[in-house]
Structure formats: C-alpha cells, structure tokens
C-alpha cells in the first residue's frame, strides 16, 4: 500500500500465528509407523506420476480440471472472495487475500491428489477437495488477520506517518505536539492521533515526549533520538 509493501509477505500464504501452550507436557512415545509409511508412499507415488492428469496436444505440462461439483464450489467461493476484496480492507490485507484466487485451487489440487495417491479413484478435482480447500482458506485468513494486525491498526498508521515526516525533515527535534497536529497530515488530524503515534515510537526509542513550561501554555515537546537521526 505504498508503505514499504513490496508484496513479499503476501507470497507466504500458508502462514499461521501460533499460540503458546498454557502448560508444558512431556510426550515420549513411539512414532505412528503405519501413518508415517502411508505418508511416504503418497509422496513416492506423486513424485513419479500425477494420477488422472491430462495434457493438451503440443503441451508438456499436465493439468487437472474441477469436477462440475468442485467447479460449483470454487465459483461460489470466488464470488464471495471478490466481493470482500472490494470492501474497505487495508491495502496489505487486500493484496494478501487477492492471492487466494490461486491458493484455493492449488490447495484443492493438493488435497485431491493426496486422496488419489492414497487409493481414491483418479479423475477431476473433487467437490470434497474444493470444500476442504475453502475451509483451509478461511482458517488461514483468520491467522493472516493476526499477522497483519500490527500493521493495520490506526496506532501503527499514525506512527508510520510520523516516521515519514521525520525522514522528510518536516518534523524536527524540539517540535511540539501542537505544531505537528496543526499541519493536519493524513492519519495525524487530531492531537489524539499524534499522541498515540508518538507513544508507539517512544516504545521503539525513536523519540521522547517531555513537558516544557514556556511561561504560558504548557507544551509537550518531541525530542528525537540522535542515533535515529544519524540513520535517516
């Protein structure tokens, strides 16, 4: 969204935000050998061949299509996705969800091929695989929301705007909160927005805010960290 967003993070679509367990529990048991062998057999079969794949005449890349039922699931899911992308989303989240257009059918294909390699009959990508992929996208989106939360909150937006103005030398060491607010810059249109942005930057040691008595109105002065200024 023009704030250092180069699209890299959006390419890591199968991301989860782990919750630390409340308790530690020692697990000391033998691996599930039959399950491990079953997974290994699936990997070996798919490494040798893509069951049920077609190849267009003159082409070398095999492909699979959805079954009519699977296509219906995808079409309905895609319609809902396109509607949501066009709502008022943060640009980073919008870019992330836009890549689900490819993620969902990719997951469908993976789930379908795993089933076939495990003994299901080959054929078009099944309805069940499409439903499972849609459910996974919903699950992954919930984690993406947590991952992007630090970037899309109004507080972080205000902090980034202040950093931008510092780099442009539009906010200087010794400026007051009132002086910053009077410019009515985007995301800094009130003293409240300025204060929350400055508070975040104080935590990251970009600056400090100190009270100063000028003999009249009490001012809050922004003191920039000299070490930060050396790197700008």
N, C-alpha and C positions, 0 to 999 in steps of 0.2 A: 504493500500500500504506500510505497514511497518513503518508508521509514526503515531503510536497511533491509527490506524484504526482497530477497533475490530468488525466492521460490524454492530454496534448498530444502527447508524443513517440510514443506508440503509433499515432497517426494518420499518421505518416510511415512507411509500411510498406515502401516500396521504397527502403531505405537500404543503403548498402554502406560498409565501412570500408576505405579504400584503403591499399594497401601502397606505400611509397615505392620506386621502382625502384632497384636497386643501381647501375645505370650510366645515364649520360645519353647519348642517341643523337640526333643531328640528323636529322630527317625532312623532306626537301624534295622534294615530288613533287606532280604534278597530282592534284586530286580525282578520284575514280571517278565520272565524269559519268553513265554509264548507271545506276549504282546510285543516285545522287542523284535522277535523274529518275524512277526506278522508285518510290522512296520518296515523292516529291512527288505522283506520280499516285495512289498509295494514299491519301494524305491528302486529296486533292481528291475522290476518289470517296466516301470515308467522310463527308466534310463535307456531301455532297449527299444521301446516302441510306444506309440500313442494309440491306445486301443480305440477303434472306431473312427479315426481321423480320416478326413478327405483331403484330396489335393487337386486343385484346379489345373486343367491342362496347360502345360507350359510353365507352371509354377513349381517351386520346390518346397514351399512352406506348408505343412499340413494344418488343417483347421477343423473345428467342430462348430456346429450351429446349435442354437437352443431348440429344444422340442417346442411345439406350439404352446404347451402349458408353461414351459420355462420362459418362453418369449413373453407371454402374457404377464408373468410375474415381473420380469425386467421392465416391460413397458410401464406398468403401474408404478413401480418403484422409481423409474426415471422421471416420470411426470411429477411425482411428489418432490424429488430432488431439485428439479429445475425450478419449481415454484419457490422452494425455500432459498435457493441461491439468489433469487431475485428479490428477496426481502432485505431488510436493513441489517445486514451482517457486517461485522468488522472485515476489512479487506483481506486480512490474513486468514480468517476462518472461511471466507467466501472462496479464496483460492484453494484452500485445503479441501473443501467439500466438492469443488468442481472436479478434482481429480478422482472422486469416487465414481465418475462416469466410467472410468476404466477399471477401478478397483473392484467394483461389484461383479462385472462379468469375469474378471480374472479369478476372483475367489470362486465363482460358480464353476468355472472350468476345473480348477484345482480339486474342489470337493467332488465333482463328478468323476474325474479321472482316478482319484483315490478309491472311490466306490467300485469303479470298473476293475481296477487293478486288484481289488480285494475280492472279486468274484461276481459283481453285478454285471448284467449283460451290457455290452457296448452299444452305443447309439448316440443320439443328440444329447446335449446337456439337459439334465432332467429338471423337472419342476422342484423336486426336493432340494437339489443343489442350489437352485436360484433362491429358494426361500431361506436356506441356510446362509447364503452369501448376504442377503438383505439384512438378516438378523445380525450378522457379524459387522456390517457397516454401521448399524445402529449402535452396537456395542463400542466400536472403535470411535465413533463420533462423540460418545459420552466422555471418552478419555481425551480426545483431541480438545474438547472444551476445557478440560482441566489443564492441559498442557499450554494452551494459548491464554489462559486466564490472566497470567501476569502481564501479557502484552495488550490485552483488550480492555482492561479496566480504565475508567476515567482518570484515576490517580496516576497510572503509568503514562497515559496520554499527556497529562499535564507536565509530568516530569520530563518526558522526551521533548516537549515543546520548549521547556526552559533550557535544556541542554542545547537544542538547536540555536536558540537565541544567544546563548553564551558563546557558542562556536562562531557565530556571526558577529560577535562583539557588540550585540545590541543590548545585552545585559552585562554590566561591568561590576567589578568589585566595588562595594560601597553603595550600590543602588538599594533603594528601599522597596518594600513590598508595594507601596502605593505607586511608586514610579513604574514598576513592572506592570501593575494592573492597568494603569492609565492608557497603555498602548492598545488594550483590548485585542491582543493577539488571539488567534484561534486556540481554543482549549484553555485560555488564560483570561477569560472575560469577566471574572469576578475575583475578589480577594480570596474567597474560599478555594477556588481552583488553584490560584497561585500558592496558597499556603500548603495544600496537600501535595502539590508537585515539589515544593521546596522541602517538605518533610521527608519525602522519599529520597531526595538527593542528599539530605543530611545523613540518612542511614547509610548511604553509599560513600560518604565522606567527600562529596563533591564541593560542599559548602557548609556554612553555618549561618544561622539567623540569630542576630543579637539585638537586644533593645538598646536604643540610643536616645538620650534626652537632649534635645536641641534647645531647650529653654521654652519651647512652645508645645506643639503637638509631639507626643512620644512616637518615635519612628522605629520600625523594625528593619534593620539593615542586613543585607546579604553580603557575607564575606566569602569570597571564592577561595578554594584550596589552591595555594600557589603550585603545588605539584600537579594538580589537574591542568592548570593553565599552561604549564610547560609542554603538555602533550597535545594541545589544541593547535 
